[in-house]
Amino acid sequence: MDAIAPLMPGVDFAYDEVTNLHELIEELRGHGPVVPVKYLGSPVWLILDHALLDRAFNDLEHFDPGDGYRIISSPSMGRTLQVMAGEEHRVSRAAVSALFLPLKVRSYVEALIEPIAHELMDRIAGQREVEFVQGFARPFPFTVITRLLGIPVSDEALLLEWAVKLIDFPWDPEGALRAKAGFDAYMQGILDDRRRRPNGDFVSMLADAEFEGRKLDDDRIMGFFRLLFPAGSDTTYKNAGSLFACVLGDPAIREMARGSDKDREKIVAEGLRWQAPTALLPRMSTGDTMLGGVHIKKGEWLLFGITAANSDPKVFPEPRKFDPSRDNRALISFGRGPHFCLGMHLARRELETALRVVLERYPDIRLTPGKTVEYVGGVLRGPRELWVQPYGAA
Amino acid sequence: MRINFIDETGVHHTFDGVAGDTVMRCATEHAVAGIIGECGGAMACATCHGYLAEPWFSMLPPPSTQEREMLSGCIGLKANSRLTCQIQLEDRLDGITVEVPNSQV
């Protein structure tokens, strides 16, 4: 791979903001379905084509996510579902999946998701202008997780600090390991308590979860707790920012968002496609293979071009048009195959509930005129800032 | 072989199915509303739930433990519920009829 020169050598998809990511992708598409680009200073393969990405997600012989995650995240994240494979993955995932299935997630909407959305809306009452990413999009999914885990409100800031640091291992190994120690000691206390006095909450159910007669040990449960934050909070908040930018920026879509649950489901699906929060997903190949006419060697790194596949014109006509009426079944934002995002239903219900509650509470909310929205990030992507006026022009 | 889908309004849609394909794949290829199959058939998303009519329901091999676990979290579970990604088409299932639920979520 080192011998292969990346296209667009002036762009590093890890370090640069790539505000024009979708334009770059369209240009790269002209060079083939799998192209070399620069990431963390080195050449990697970027998969742009929807069918090939679908194949790669399902090809665990050549693209098992475990090897890559063991390098970039295991020291601080521990034994998460991302590094498990085969039987261990199947059993561990099945044990926790009941907590994330449609029926269960529906019950979270009224009990958990809606009250948090209202709470955050209360906080912006009376303000003429609000930065919506920090004011709502970011704390919303984070708080859903801390409340699911039974963490008292007074400790939420502490948890945020640890959660941000846990995934920082490649850049700050010592800081990440310190965060792990703090997080583990804290969460072990909650887990021990629920083992002694189960109260039917999420942690109690997790402690008791079993599949085919096997329960999860503490090591796996702690790995699961750690994974919840980067997997469920960072992704959802990025997408919530993009979603509201699109909805508030277009009167017709905004009107549709005030309609039925089905309308909001369509808008959220289109938001997930149009600006996937995990835009490019790094992965290390686990075996030599040919993909899209290029030879990928074992140990080489790739970027799974989720946002590129979501804009593949062969699958989504006029892909850069935000059109909630399109058929979004081929959406690939949550991956494919056995490692498909466990929190997909939770993420969607959070985003749909956010749309409903925000527009109920602030019917005149609008983007602040004159402030442009810039989407940033090659891996995790969303608007840098989103300035809104909750009371409109008033 | 033929495969029938009954949508939420009661309208029947009939297609030619290919032996070896899954019911879910047939539904998504023909854009049958209400069957999503977002994970691609790995029993990881629970968005391809459907109700299987008789006699076909009884002709199918029973669901695996994993499929049963996933079904238990689906909306509107009935005795003839299945994940359609787990049903492989074969010639003896000619005429198989699947009712699509009102909502997967």
Contacts between the chains, C-beta under 8 A, distances in Angstrom:
chain1	res1	chain2	res2	distance
A	54	B	40	6.6
A	57	B	40	7.6
A	58	B	40	6.3
A	58	B	42	7.7
A	90	B	66	7.3
A	93	B	44	7.7
A	94	B	65	8.0
A	94	B	66	5.7
A	94	B	69	5.8
A	97	B	44	7.9
A	97	B	69	6.9
A	97	B	70	7.0
A	97	B	73	7.4
A	98	B	69	6.6
A	98	B	72	7.0
A	98	B	73	5.6
A	100	B	73	7.9
A	101	B	46	5.4
A	101	B	70	6.8
A	101	B	72	7.5
A	101	B	73	2.3
A	101	B	74	6.9
A	102	B	46	5.9
A	102	B	73	6.1
A	102	B	74	6.0
A	102	B	75	5.2
A	102	B	104	6.6
A	102	B	105	4.9
A	103	B	72	7.9
A	103	B	73	5.0
A	103	B	74	6.6
A	103	B	75	5.8
A	103	B	77	8.0
A	104	B	73	5.9
A	105	B	105	7.8
A	106	B	75	7.1
A	106	B	105	7.7
A	211	B	65	7.7
A	211	B	69	6.9
A	212	B	65	6.1
A	265	B	105	7.1
A	327	B	31	6.1
A	329	B	28	5.6
A	329	B	31	7.8
A	329	B	36	5.4
A	329	B	37	7.0
A	329	B	38	7.1
A	331	B	38	6.8
A	334	B	38	6.6
A	334	B	39	7.7
A	334	B	45	7.6
A	335	B	39	7.8
A	336	B	39	6.0
A	336	B	40	4.4
A	336	B	42	7.3
A	337	B	39	6.6
A	337	B	40	6.2
A	337	B	42	4.8
A	337	B	44	7.1
A	338	B	42	4.8
A	338	B	44	5.9
A	339	B	44	7.6
A	340	B	38	7.2
A	340	B	39	3.7
A	340	B	40	7.6
A	340	B	42	6.1
A	340	B	44	3.9
A	340	B	45	5.6
A	342	B	44	7.8
A	344	B	38	7.0
A	344	B	45	6.2
A	345	B	46	7.7
A	345	B	105	6.2
A	348	B	105	7.0
A	349	B	105	7.6
